[in-house]
Amino acid sequence: MVESDAAEGLPLQRFRLDGKLVCITGGAGGIGAATAALMAAAGATVVVLDRDAAAADATAAGIAGTCEARALDVGDAAQVDEVLAAIAERHGRIDILVANAGINIRRTAMDCTLDDWNAVLAVNLTGVFLAARTAARHMPKAGGAVVVTASIMSFSGGGLYPNIAYTTSKGALVNLTRALAVEWAERGIRVNAVAPTWTRTAFIQPLLDSPELLDRLKALTPMRRLAEPEEVAHAMLFLASDAASMITGQTLAVDGGFLAQ
């Protein structure tokens, strides 16, 4: 039977998201926008969520497929509840959440103020928790999926520069992913993360603008290049799809071999 299915190409259908409602935080640009476009192409109805409402609208308008946009600041707990509840009411449910919103304030431990620390953790860690918890409340009894954007810095103490709040927040996401996966397994909700390396997006534009830093980034990576947003989106799609139906609590590195060293 397996051979017959393979011959007909049916296993590839498990990568499709037809009939699924997908919410993507931080969806207006970079990895979020690439994931939105890919998941829409895979058949999903996609809601692009971003605190930059105009950018979210522009991204959604440029995606071929069923896509809409809403403003959302994941650091605002009341707003997370309100916006995701409105989406669930409009569409009947939320099937998949891609918790991608993130910020960065590059500081050493000695220079990082409490305000810096709290601002980064409010979005990168608490924002993921709030969005995941609220989305899960609106997932059908048959289950759903949450995919978190972690980082290679989830497993490393640093790269080119000290970045204490960001590195700490991304490290915590790995165990948040594990904890939610264990807690929600009985509900049929799978929770996984993707850990990208430096990815060619506006998020790291200051590094891209420096030939010296760019060369150093490439030298740190066995494959000697940065990731493209679409390459990270492919991992997001896999973990969100039925192709990953027995995978939960895992963090998939998309890093060109960085963590293998």
VOMI-69801 format. One record per atom (N, C-alpha, C): residue in three letters; residue number from 1; atom name; x, y, z. Coordinates in pm, whole numbers, always signed. Atoms other than C-alpha are relative to their C-alpha. Layout:
VOMI-69801
ala,NUM,CA,X,Y,Z
...
end
This chain:
VOMI-69801
met,1,N,+83,-120,+0
met,1,CA,+0,+0,+0
met,1,C,+87,+125,+0
val,2,N,-90,-114,-6
val,2,CA,+286,+237,+80
val,2,C,+59,+27,-138
glu,3,N,-58,-16,+133
glu,3,CA,+443,+170,-260
glu,3,C,-102,+60,-95
ser,4,N,+106,-52,+87
ser,4,CA,+110,+238,-431
ser,4,C,-22,+149,+26
asp,5,N,+17,-141,-34
asp,5,CA,+67,+567,-244
asp,5,C,+114,+83,-56
ala,6,N,-116,-73,+48
ala,6,CA,+419,+671,-334
ala,6,C,-6,+18,-151
ala,7,N,+8,-6,+145
ala,7,CA,+361,+591,-699
ala,7,C,-100,+106,-45
glu,8,N,+102,-99,+36
glu,8,CA,+54,+815,-703
glu,8,C,+34,+140,+52
gly,9,N,-40,-130,-52
gly,9,CA,+239,+1097,-528
gly,9,C,-78,+47,+121
leu,10,N,+85,-41,-111
leu,10,CA,-2,+1097,-234
leu,10,C,+76,+49,+123
pro,11,N,-70,-50,-119
pro,11,CA,+261,+1139,+41
pro,11,C,+29,+150,-7
leu,12,N,-27,-143,+12
leu,12,CA,+338,+1486,-97
leu,12,C,-120,+84,+41
gln,13,N,+118,-74,-43
gln,13,CA,-19,+1585,-17
gln,13,C,+5,+35,+148
arg,14,N,-10,-27,-143
arg,14,CA,+77,+1575,+350
arg,14,C,+75,+130,+28
phe,15,N,-64,-130,-14
phe,15,CA,+282,+1889,+292
phe,15,C,-96,+115,-33
arg,16,N,+100,-101,+35
arg,16,CA,-33,+2071,+173
arg,16,C,-70,+50,+127
leu,17,N,+73,-60,-113
leu,17,CA,-229,+2302,+402
leu,17,C,-141,+42,-43
asp,18,N,+132,-35,+51
asp,18,CA,-558,+2308,+213
asp,18,C,-103,+1,+114
gly,19,N,+105,-12,-101
gly,19,CA,-845,+2428,+433
gly,19,C,+48,+43,+136
lys,20,N,-54,-40,-130
lys,20,CA,-612,+2537,+716
lys,20,C,+1,+152,+14
leu,21,N,-10,-142,-32
leu,21,CA,-622,+2877,+883
leu,21,C,+131,+22,+76
val,22,N,-134,-23,-55
val,22,CA,-269,+3002,+956
val,22,C,+15,+144,+44
cys,23,N,-35,-133,-49
cys,23,CA,-173,+3301,+1171
cys,23,C,+152,+9,+13
ile,24,N,-146,-18,-4
ile,24,CA,+182,+3437,+1137
ile,24,C,+31,+133,+65
thr,25,N,-40,-125,-65
thr,25,CA,+310,+3694,+1387
thr,25,C,+133,+45,-59
gly,26,N,-120,-52,+64
gly,26,CA,+585,+3922,+1264
gly,26,C,+1,-38,-147
gly,27,N,+13,+54,+135
gly,27,CA,+455,+3832,+920
gly,27,C,+22,+100,-111
ala,28,N,-7,-102,+103
ala,28,CA,+514,+4159,+737
ala,28,C,+127,-3,-82
gly,29,N,-126,-1,+73
gly,29,CA,+872,+4094,+632
gly,29,C,+87,-120,+33
gly,30,N,-100,+101,-28
gly,30,CA,+1168,+3859,+621
gly,30,C,-54,-141,+1
ile,31,N,+41,+140,-12
ile,31,CA,+1108,+3503,+738
ile,31,C,-152,-11,+8
gly,32,N,+145,+4,-14
gly,32,CA,+747,+3580,+831
gly,32,C,-70,+15,-134
ala,33,N,+62,-22,+130
ala,33,CA,+658,+3712,+486
ala,33,C,+25,-117,-94
ala,34,N,-31,+116,+84
ala,34,CA,+835,+3424,+311
ala,34,C,-86,-120,+41
thr,35,N,+83,+111,-49
thr,35,CA,+645,+3177,+530
thr,35,C,-146,+21,-39
ala,36,N,+138,-30,+39
ala,36,CA,+315,+3352,+462
ala,36,C,-23,-35,-147
ala,37,N,+14,+27,+143
ala,37,CA,+370,+3330,+85
ala,37,C,+1,-150,-28
leu,38,N,-12,+144,+24
leu,38,CA,+474,+2963,+101
leu,38,C,-124,-74,+49
met,39,N,+115,+70,-55
met,39,CA,+185,+2855,+323
met,39,C,-127,+32,-79
ala,40,N,+113,-33,+87
ala,40,CA,-65,+3041,+105
ala,40,C,+9,-82,-128
ala,41,N,-19,+81,+121
ala,41,CA,+83,+2862,-198
ala,41,C,-33,-146,+27
ala,42,N,+32,+138,-38
ala,42,CA,+34,+2534,-7
ala,42,C,-148,-19,+29
gly,43,N,+144,+14,-11
gly,43,CA,-339,+2606,+13
gly,43,C,-64,+59,+123
ala,44,N,+56,-54,-125
ala,44,CA,-379,+2775,+352
ala,44,C,-62,+137,-22
thr,45,N,+42,-139,-17
thr,45,CA,-576,+3084,+436
thr,45,C,+92,+59,+105
val,46,N,-106,-54,-85
val,46,CA,-309,+3305,+590
val,46,C,-40,+137,+52
val,47,N,+19,-132,-61
val,47,CA,-345,+3595,+832
val,47,C,+138,+52,+41
val,48,N,-128,-64,-31
val,48,CA,-37,+3819,+839
val,48,C,-22,+96,+116
leu,49,N,+12,-82,-121
leu,49,CA,-1,+3974,+1185
leu,49,C,+131,+74,+23
asp,50,N,-121,-78,-24
asp,50,CA,+241,+4256,+1254
asp,50,C,-40,+130,+68
arg,51,N,+34,-128,-63
arg,51,CA,+255,+4567,+1470
arg,51,C,+7,+115,-98
asp,52,N,-1,-98,+109
asp,52,CA,+331,+4759,+1149
asp,52,C,-115,-34,-94
ala,53,N,+121,+34,+74
ala,53,CA,-19,+4754,+1004
ala,53,C,+15,+23,-150
ala,54,N,-16,-30,+143
ala,54,CA,+76,+4918,+673
ala,54,C,+86,-104,-68
ala,55,N,-87,+102,+57
ala,55,CA,+356,+4670,+613
ala,55,C,-71,-134,-10
ala,56,N,+78,+125,+4
ala,56,CA,+126,+4378,+699
ala,56,C,-98,+2,-116
asp,57,N,+94,-13,+112
asp,57,CA,-133,+4506,+451
asp,57,C,+72,-18,-133
ala,58,N,-75,+9,+125
ala,58,CA,+131,+4541,+179
ala,58,C,+46,-143,-28
thr,59,N,-43,+140,+17
thr,59,CA,+265,+4191,+238
thr,59,C,-116,-88,-41
ala,60,N,+117,+82,+31
ala,60,CA,-80,+4034,+234
ala,60,C,-48,+27,-143
ala,61,N,+48,-36,+134
ala,61,CA,-173,+4223,-84
ala,61,C,+89,-59,-108
gly,62,N,-93,+52,+98
gly,62,CA,+136,+4089,-259
gly,62,C,+8,-150,-7
ile,63,N,-6,+146,-5
ile,63,CA,+73,+3723,-180
ile,63,C,-109,-60,-88
ala,64,N,+96,+72,+83
ala,64,CA,-93,+3500,-437
ala,64,C,-67,-107,+85
gly,65,N,+74,+93,-85
gly,65,CA,-363,+3306,-254
gly,65,C,-90,+77,+94
thr,66,N,+93,-63,-95
thr,66,CA,-603,+3374,+30
thr,66,C,+79,+51,+119
cys,67,N,-83,-61,-104
cys,67,CA,-433,+3618,+263
cys,67,C,-62,+131,+45
glu,68,N,+48,-126,-56
glu,68,CA,-540,+3899,+493
glu,68,C,+99,+47,+104
ala,69,N,-94,-56,-97
ala,69,CA,-365,+4124,+742
ala,69,C,-74,+64,+116
arg,70,N,+51,-68,-118
arg,70,CA,-425,+4252,+1092
arg,70,C,+117,+54,+80
ala,71,N,-103,-56,-87
ala,71,CA,-227,+4474,+1324
ala,71,C,+2,-76,+131
leu,72,N,-13,+70,-128
leu,72,CA,-92,+4298,+1633
leu,72,C,+136,+26,+61
asp,73,N,-121,-11,-81
asp,73,CA,+165,+4378,+1901
asp,73,C,-4,-116,+99
val,74,N,+6,+120,-84
val,74,CA,+242,+4043,+2064
val,74,C,+40,+28,+145
gly,75,N,-34,-37,-137
gly,75,CA,+376,+4224,+2370
gly,75,C,-117,+52,+80
asp,76,N,+120,-50,-64
asp,76,CA,+24,+4344,+2450
asp,76,C,-97,-117,+20
ala,77,N,+79,+120,-27
ala,77,CA,-162,+4056,+2619
ala,77,C,-146,+17,-39
ala,78,N,+141,-23,+32
ala,78,CA,-508,+4211,+2581
ala,78,C,-21,+3,-151
gln,79,N,+11,-6,+146
gln,79,CA,-446,+4279,+2213
gln,79,C,+13,-138,-63
val,80,N,-14,+137,+51
val,80,CA,-329,+3923,+2152
val,80,C,-131,-76,+13
asp,81,N,+128,+69,-22
asp,81,CA,-649,+3785,+2304
asp,81,C,-107,+52,-95
glu,82,N,+106,-62,+81
glu,82,CA,-870,+4031,+2117
glu,82,C,+16,-34,-149
val,83,N,-22,+20,+144
val,83,CA,-714,+3993,+1772
val,83,C,-15,-146,-39
leu,84,N,+10,+141,+35
leu,84,CA,-681,+3615,+1774
leu,84,C,-143,-52,+17
ala,85,N,+141,+39,-17
ala,85,CA,-1036,+3575,+1908
ala,85,C,-82,+48,-119
ala,86,N,+73,-53,+115
ala,86,CA,-1162,+3796,+1625
ala,86,C,+27,-84,-125
ile,87,N,-35,+86,+115
ile,87,CA,-975,+3584,+1369
ile,87,C,-74,-133,+10
ala,88,N,+68,+129,-20
ala,88,CA,-1117,+3263,+1518
ala,88,C,-150,+13,-25
glu,89,N,+143,-20,+22
glu,89,CA,-1468,+3409,+1513
glu,89,C,-31,+13,-149
arg,90,N,+21,-21,+144
arg,90,CA,-1433,+3513,+1149
arg,90,C,+16,-129,-80
his,91,N,-32,+119,+79
his,91,CA,-1285,+3185,+1028
his,91,C,-43,-132,+64
gly,92,N,+49,+119,-67
gly,92,CA,-1423,+2941,+1281
gly,92,C,+101,-73,+84
arg,93,N,-105,+71,-74
arg,93,CA,-1090,+2833,+1423
arg,93,C,+136,+59,-38
ile,94,N,-139,-22,+40
ile,94,CA,-711,+2871,+1414
ile,94,C,+65,-137,-3
asp,95,N,-62,+132,+12
asp,95,CA,-529,+2563,+1285
asp,95,C,+150,+2,+29
ile,96,N,-146,-6,-9
ile,96,CA,-167,+2679,+1278
ile,96,C,+41,+140,+43
leu,97,N,-63,-127,-37
leu,97,CA,+28,+2953,+1453
leu,97,C,+148,-8,-29
val,98,N,-145,-17,+15
val,98,CA,+371,+3060,+1336
val,98,C,+37,+120,+87
ala,99,N,-36,-105,-97
ala,99,CA,+510,+3259,+1632
ala,99,C,+138,+53,-38
asn,100,N,-124,-46,+63
asn,100,CA,+772,+3458,+1444
asn,100,C,+43,+139,+44
ala,101,N,-35,-137,-37
ala,101,CA,+762,+3811,+1588
ala,101,C,+120,+3,+94
gly,102,N,-117,-11,-86
gly,102,CA,+1089,+3918,+1741
gly,102,C,+68,+135,-17
ile,103,N,-78,-123,+7
ile,103,CA,+1307,+4218,+1820
ile,103,C,+139,-28,+56
asn,104,N,-137,+16,-49
asn,104,CA,+1670,+4272,+1907
asn,104,C,+53,+134,+47
ile,105,N,-74,-116,-49
ile,105,CA,+1857,+4525,+2121
ile,105,C,+139,-52,+38
arg,106,N,-134,+57,-21
arg,106,CA,+2226,+4443,+2095
arg,106,C,+74,+76,+110
arg,107,N,-71,-59,-114
arg,107,CA,+2390,+4511,+2431
arg,107,C,+82,-109,+69
thr,108,N,-70,+90,-90
thr,108,CA,+2653,+4353,+2650
thr,108,C,-80,-11,+129
ala,109,N,+69,+14,-129
ala,109,CA,+2537,+4229,+2990
ala,109,C,+19,+124,+87
met,110,N,-27,-118,-82
met,110,CA,+2700,+4530,+3152
met,110,C,-74,+124,-50
asp,111,N,+65,-118,+58
asp,111,CA,+2533,+4778,+2914
asp,111,C,-150,-17,-17
cys,112,N,+142,+26,+20
cys,112,CA,+2190,+4614,+2891
cys,112,C,-80,+53,+118
thr,113,N,+83,-54,-108
thr,113,CA,+1942,+4820,+3091
thr,113,C,-118,-94,+26
leu,114,N,+118,+81,-31
leu,114,CA,+1642,+4667,+3261
leu,114,C,-109,+24,-103
asp,115,N,+99,-29,+103
asp,115,CA,+1421,+4843,+3007
asp,115,C,+32,-76,-129
asp,116,N,-41,+76,+119
asp,116,CA,+1622,+4686,+2721
asp,116,C,-38,-147,+18
trp,117,N,+25,+141,-31
trp,117,CA,+1597,+4343,+2884
trp,117,C,-150,-32,-8
asn,118,N,+145,+25,-3
asn,118,CA,+1223,+4367,+2947
asn,118,C,-64,+16,-137
ala,119,N,+56,-22,+134
ala,119,CA,+1151,+4499,+2597
ala,119,C,+23,-121,-89
val,120,N,-32,+115,+85
val,120,CA,+1325,+4207,+2427
val,120,C,-77,-123,+45
leu,121,N,+70,+119,-48
leu,121,CA,+1177,+3938,+2651
leu,121,C,-151,+12,-16
ala,122,N,+144,-18,+15
ala,122,CA,+829,+4090,+2625
ala,122,C,-48,-47,-137
val,123,N,+37,+41,+136
val,123,CA,+825,+4024,+2250
val,123,C,+48,-142,-30
asn,124,N,-61,+125,+45
asn,124,CA,+1063,+3732,+2198
asn,124,C,-41,-122,+80
leu,125,N,+35,+114,-85
leu,125,CA,+952,+3515,+2489
leu,125,C,-145,+7,+47
thr,126,N,+138,-11,-49
thr,126,CA,+635,+3640,+2658
thr,126,C,-98,+10,-116
gly,127,N,+88,-13,+116
gly,127,CA,+485,+3734,+2321
gly,127,C,-28,-133,-67
val,128,N,+21,+134,+56
val,128,CA,+536,+3381,+2192
val,128,C,-93,-81,+89
phe,129,N,+88,+70,-93
phe,129,CA,+378,+3235,+2505
phe,129,C,-144,+47,-12
leu,130,N,+136,-54,+8
leu,130,CA,+78,+3467,+2483
leu,130,C,-69,-41,-129
ala,131,N,+60,+34,+129
ala,131,CA,+20,+3405,+2113
ala,131,C,-30,-149,-8
ala,132,N,+21,+145,+6
ala,132,CA,+62,+3028,+2147
ala,132,C,-117,-42,+88
arg,133,N,+107,+36,-94
arg,133,CA,-167,+3004,+2449
arg,133,C,-137,+39,-56
thr,134,N,+127,-47,+52
thr,134,CA,-441,+3211,+2288
thr,134,C,-40,-75,-127
ala,135,N,+31,+75,+123
ala,135,CA,-416,+3039,+1948
ala,135,C,-47,-141,+34
ala,136,N,+37,+137,-37
ala,136,CA,-435,+2698,+2116
ala,136,C,-144,-9,+50
arg,137,N,+137,-2,-49
arg,137,CA,-763,+2795,+2280
arg,137,C,-101,-3,-115
his,138,N,+89,-7,+115
his,138,CA,-909,+2843,+1932
his,138,C,+27,-110,-103
met,139,N,-27,+111,+91
met,139,CA,-770,+2525,+1775
met,139,C,-108,-107,+13
pro,140,N,+109,+100,-4
pro,140,CA,-1019,+2250,+1684
pro,140,C,+38,-120,+85
lys,141,N,-25,+119,-82
lys,141,CA,-1056,+1932,+1887
lys,141,C,+92,-99,-69
ala,142,N,-88,+91,+75
ala,142,CA,-873,+1748,+1610
ala,142,C,+147,+40,+15
gly,143,N,-137,-41,-26
gly,143,CA,-563,+1947,+1707
gly,143,C,+46,+111,-92
gly,144,N,-58,-107,+80
gly,144,CA,-332,+2199,+1546
gly,144,C,+151,-3,+14
ala,145,N,-146,-6,-4
ala,145,CA,+28,+2310,+1521
ala,145,C,+46,+141,+32
val,146,N,-68,-126,-28
val,146,CA,+248,+2585,+1660
val,146,C,+145,-16,-43
val,147,N,-141,-1,+40
val,147,CA,+583,+2667,+1501
val,147,C,+61,+131,+48
val,148,N,-66,-114,-64
val,148,CA,+816,+2900,+1690
val,148,C,+130,+33,-74
thr,149,N,-130,-40,+55
thr,149,CA,+1104,+3101,+1544
thr,149,C,+98,+17,+114
ala,150,N,-109,-9,-97
ala,150,CA,+1399,+3030,+1770
ala,150,C,+122,+57,-74
ser,151,N,-120,-55,+62
ser,151,CA,+1761,+3090,+1660
ser,151,C,+116,-94,+29
ile,152,N,-121,+73,-36
ile,152,CA,+2103,+2932,+1644
ile,152,C,+55,+51,+133
met,153,N,-43,-53,-129
met,153,CA,+2166,+3160,+1942
met,153,C,-76,-63,+116
ser,154,N,+67,+78,-104
ser,154,CA,+1921,+2937,+2131
ser,154,C,+96,-103,+60
phe,155,N,-94,+106,-40
phe,155,CA,+2215,+2695,+2155
phe,155,C,+143,+50,+12
ser,156,N,-134,-56,-1
ser,156,CA,+2512,+2931,+2155
ser,156,C,+3,+122,+89
gly,157,N,-14,-116,-87
gly,157,CA,+2640,+3190,+2397
gly,157,C,+30,+129,-73
gly,158,N,-31,-122,+74
gly,158,CA,+2726,+3433,+2120
gly,158,C,+58,-30,-136
gly,159,N,-54,+14,+135
gly,159,CA,+2848,+3491,+1770
gly,159,C,+103,+107,-24
leu,160,N,-94,-107,+32
leu,160,CA,+3005,+3810,+1643
leu,160,C,+8,+106,+109
tyr,161,N,+11,-111,-94
tyr,161,CA,+2901,+4032,+1931
tyr,161,C,-82,-43,+121
pro,162,N,+86,+29,-116
pro,162,CA,+2751,+4025,+2283
pro,162,C,-144,+41,-32
asn,163,N,+140,-26,+32
asn,163,CA,+2372,+4011,+2265
asn,163,C,-87,-68,+107
ile,164,N,+45,+78,-114
ile,164,CA,+2258,+3906,+2609
ile,164,C,-151,-21,+5
ala,165,N,+146,+15,-12
ala,165,CA,+1881,+3973,+2603
ala,165,C,-54,-89,-112
tyr,166,N,+48,+80,+114
tyr,166,CA,+1826,+3826,+2256
tyr,166,C,+38,-147,+17
thr,167,N,-47,+138,-16
thr,167,CA,+2036,+3516,+2322
thr,167,C,-77,-71,+111
thr,168,N,+75,+59,-111
thr,168,CA,+1861,+3454,+2654
thr,168,C,-143,-31,-41
ser,169,N,+140,+21,+39
ser,169,CA,+1514,+3497,+2506
ser,169,C,-13,-117,-97
lys,170,N,+9,+108,+98
lys,170,CA,+1586,+3260,+2218
lys,170,C,+33,-135,+62
gly,171,N,-27,+125,-71
gly,171,CA,+1736,+2999,+2449
gly,171,C,-122,-49,+75
ala,172,N,+121,+36,-75
ala,172,CA,+1422,+3006,+2662
ala,172,C,-109,-56,-90
leu,173,N,+103,+49,+92
leu,173,CA,+1206,+2947,+2353
leu,173,C,+10,-150,-26
val,174,N,-16,+143,+24
val,174,CA,+1353,+2601,+2307
val,174,C,-69,-80,+109
asn,175,N,+66,+76,-107
asn,175,CA,+1233,+2487,+2648
asn,175,C,-149,+33,+9
leu,176,N,+142,-29,+10
leu,176,CA,+903,+2670,+2608
leu,176,C,-65,-91,-103
thr,177,N,+49,+91,+104
thr,177,CA,+858,+2469,+2289
thr,177,C,-18,-142,+55
arg,178,N,+8,+135,-58
arg,178,CA,+930,+2144,+2475
arg,178,C,-116,-10,+100
ala,179,N,+102,+4,-105
ala,179,CA,+703,+2230,+2767
ala,179,C,-141,+3,-57
leu,180,N,+132,-7,+62
leu,180,CA,+407,+2327,+2549
leu,180,C,-30,-129,-76
ala,181,N,+20,+125,+75
ala,181,CA,+458,+2018,+2333
ala,181,C,-46,-113,+91
val,182,N,+37,+105,-95
val,182,CA,+437,+1789,+2635
val,182,C,-140,+26,+56
glu,183,N,+129,-33,-61
glu,183,CA,+141,+1973,+2790
glu,183,C,-116,-17,-97
trp,184,N,+109,-3,+96
trp,184,CA,-62,+1993,+2470
trp,184,C,-9,-124,-89
ala,185,N,+1,+119,+85
ala,185,CA,+16,+1653,+2318
ala,185,C,-135,-72,+3
glu,186,N,+128,+69,-11
glu,186,CA,-306,+1502,+2452
glu,186,C,-112,+73,-74
arg,187,N,+98,-78,+75
arg,187,CA,-498,+1780,+2278
arg,187,C,+25,-7,-151
gly,188,N,-32,+11,+142
gly,188,CA,-337,+1693,+1947
gly,188,C,+67,+121,-58
ile,189,N,-70,-120,+46
ile,189,CA,-148,+2021,+1929
ile,189,C,+150,-26,+5
arg,190,N,-146,+18,+8
arg,190,CA,+210,+1983,+1810
arg,190,C,+68,+136,+8
val,191,N,-74,-125,-17
val,191,CA,+464,+2248,+1907
val,191,C,+147,-27,-32
asn,192,N,-139,+14,+41
asn,192,CA,+800,+2276,+1733
asn,192,C,+60,+137,-27
ala,193,N,-69,-126,+28
ala,193,CA,+1059,+2542,+1661
ala,193,C,+98,-19,-115
val,194,N,-104,-5,+101
val,194,CA,+1293,+2639,+1381
val,194,C,+108,+95,+51
ala,195,N,-111,-83,-47
ala,195,CA,+1638,+2776,+1464
ala,195,C,+83,+44,-121
pro,196,N,-76,-46,+117
pro,196,CA,+1766,+2982,+1171
pro,196,C,+137,+54,+38
thr,197,N,-125,-71,-9
thr,197,CA,+2119,+3098,+1123
thr,197,C,-25,+144,-45
trp,198,N,+16,-133,+55
trp,198,CA,+2184,+3454,+1007
trp,198,C,-67,-12,-136
thr,199,N,+84,+12,+119
thr,199,CA,+1924,+3502,+736
thr,199,C,-6,+136,-69
arg,200,N,-9,-124,+77
arg,200,CA,+1931,+3761,+459
arg,200,C,-133,+76,+5
thr,201,N,+121,-81,-20
thr,201,CA,+1657,+3993,+591
thr,201,C,+39,+136,+56
ala,202,N,-25,-134,-56
ala,202,CA,+1623,+4352,+709
ala,202,C,+36,-7,+148
phe,203,N,-28,+16,-143
phe,203,CA,+1653,+4219,+1066
phe,203,C,+149,+11,+29
ile,204,N,-145,-7,-19
ile,204,CA,+2031,+4193,+1020
ile,204,C,+64,+95,-101
gln,205,N,-52,-91,+102
gln,205,CA,+2072,+4478,+770
gln,205,C,+132,+65,+37
pro,206,N,-130,-59,-33
pro,206,CA,+2355,+4647,+967
pro,206,C,+117,-95,-25
leu,207,N,-106,+97,+27
leu,207,CA,+2554,+4326,+932
leu,207,C,+21,-17,-150
leu,208,N,-9,+16,+145
leu,208,CA,+2474,+4294,+563
leu,208,C,+70,+118,-64
asp,209,N,-60,-121,+55
asp,209,CA,+2594,+4649,+507
asp,209,C,+150,+8,+24
ser,210,N,-143,+0,-31
ser,210,CA,+2939,+4565,+642
ser,210,C,+67,-120,-67
pro,211,N,-68,+113,+66
pro,211,CA,+3153,+4354,+402
pro,211,C,+86,-83,+96
glu,212,N,-85,+72,-96
glu,212,CA,+3387,+4267,+690
glu,212,C,-83,-93,+88
leu,213,N,+85,+84,-84
leu,213,CA,+3108,+4141,+915
leu,213,C,-65,-112,-81
leu,214,N,+60,+102,+85
leu,214,CA,+2945,+3957,+626
leu,214,C,+98,-114,-26
asp,215,N,-102,+103,+20
asp,215,CA,+3269,+3775,+556
asp,215,C,+19,-83,+126
arg,216,N,-16,+73,-125
arg,216,CA,+3298,+3682,+922
arg,216,C,-119,-93,+25
leu,217,N,+117,+86,-13
leu,217,CA,+2941,+3550,+926
leu,217,C,+15,-126,-85
lys,218,N,-17,+114,+90
lys,218,CA,+3014,+3329,+628
lys,218,C,+109,-94,+49
ala,219,N,-109,+83,-51
ala,219,CA,+3338,+3209,+784
ala,219,C,-43,-86,+118
leu,220,N,+51,+76,-114
leu,220,CA,+3145,+3094,+1093
leu,220,C,-91,-115,-42
thr,221,N,+97,+97,+49
thr,221,CA,+2917,+2879,+876
thr,221,C,+67,-99,-95
pro,222,N,-64,+97,+88
pro,222,CA,+3044,+2552,+722
pro,222,C,-42,+11,-146
met,223,N,+43,-14,+138
met,223,CA,+2833,+2611,+410
met,223,C,+39,+133,-61
arg,224,N,-60,-125,+45
arg,224,CA,+2994,+2955,+384
arg,224,C,-98,+96,-68
arg,225,N,+97,-97,+50
arg,225,CA,+2677,+3151,+317
arg,225,C,-107,+22,+104
leu,226,N,+116,-26,-85
leu,226,CA,+2376,+3304,+487
leu,226,C,-118,-82,-50
ala,227,N,+124,+63,+44
ala,227,CA,+2032,+3148,+476
ala,227,C,-86,+103,-71
glu,228,N,+102,-85,+63
glu,228,CA,+1759,+3287,+253
glu,228,C,-132,-21,+74
pro,229,N,+125,+14,-73
pro,229,CA,+1416,+3354,+408
pro,229,C,-83,-119,-46
glu,230,N,+78,+112,+53
glu,230,CA,+1256,+3095,+180
glu,230,C,+49,-134,+53
glu,231,N,-53,+126,-52
glu,231,CA,+1487,+2824,+313
glu,231,C,-50,-26,+142
val,232,N,+57,+14,-134
val,232,CA,+1364,+2889,+666
val,232,C,-150,-31,-10
ala,233,N,+143,+23,+20
ala,233,CA,+1005,+2901,+541
ala,233,C,-30,-146,-34
his,234,N,+20,+141,+34
his,234,CA,+1043,+2550,+398
his,234,C,-7,-86,+125
ala,235,N,+2,+75,-126
ala,235,CA,+1122,+2418,+746
ala,235,C,-128,+29,+78
met,236,N,+125,-37,-66
met,236,CA,+824,+2609,+887
met,236,C,-117,-79,-57
leu,237,N,+108,+72,+65
leu,237,CA,+592,+2452,+632
leu,237,C,+1,-147,+39
phe,238,N,-11,+142,-37
phe,238,CA,+720,+2102,+706
phe,238,C,-54,-24,+140
leu,239,N,+41,+23,-138
leu,239,CA,+670,+2133,+1082
leu,239,C,-147,+31,+23
ala,240,N,+142,-34,-14
ala,240,CA,+325,+2288,+1040
ala,240,C,-91,-102,-67
ser,241,N,+82,+88,+84
ser,241,CA,+206,+2022,+795
ser,241,C,-16,-139,+61
asp,242,N,+21,+138,-45
asp,242,CA,+80,+1667,+841
asp,242,C,+120,-89,-30
ala,243,N,-123,+77,+26
ala,243,CA,+415,+1550,+703
ala,243,C,+81,-16,+128
ala,244,N,-71,+5,-129
ala,244,CA,+545,+1617,+1058
ala,244,C,-93,-47,+111
ser,245,N,+105,+37,-95
ser,245,CA,+251,+1447,+1231
ser,245,C,+49,-69,+127
met,246,N,-53,+67,-120
met,246,CA,+472,+1251,+1476
met,246,C,+116,+79,+60
ile,247,N,-111,-82,-49
ile,247,CA,+710,+1539,+1548
ile,247,C,-55,+110,+89
thr,248,N,+38,-108,-90
thr,248,CA,+662,+1760,+1852
thr,248,C,+109,+19,+105
gly,249,N,-102,-31,-101
gly,249,CA,+887,+1933,+2105
gly,249,C,+140,+14,-55
gln,250,N,-131,-2,+62
gln,250,CA,+1172,+1959,+1857
gln,250,C,+36,+139,-53
thr,251,N,-49,-122,+62
thr,251,CA,+1386,+2246,+1731
thr,251,C,+89,-37,-117
leu,252,N,-69,+34,+124
leu,252,CA,+1502,+2215,+1371
leu,252,C,+91,+116,-40
ala,253,N,-95,-103,+40
ala,253,CA,+1818,+2410,+1290
ala,253,C,+6,+11,-152
val,254,N,-20,-29,+143
val,254,CA,+1837,+2573,+947
val,254,C,+122,+92,-2
asp,255,N,-118,-78,-40
asp,255,CA,+2195,+2683,+989
asp,255,C,+126,-26,-81
gly,256,N,-119,+23,+82
gly,256,CA,+2430,+2560,+718
gly,256,C,+112,-69,+73
gly,257,N,-101,+75,-75
gly,257,CA,+2612,+2346,+975
gly,257,C,+59,+73,+118
phe,258,N,-59,-80,-109
phe,258,CA,+2681,+2619,+1233
phe,258,C,+5,-77,+131
leu,259,N,+6,+68,-130
leu,259,CA,+2570,+2410,+1531
leu,259,C,+67,-136,-1
ala,260,N,-68,+130,+8
ala,260,CA,+2744,+2096,+1405
ala,260,C,+149,+10,+33
gln,261,N,-143,-17,-22
gln,261,CA,+3086,+2244,+1471
gln,261,C,+39,-29,+145
end
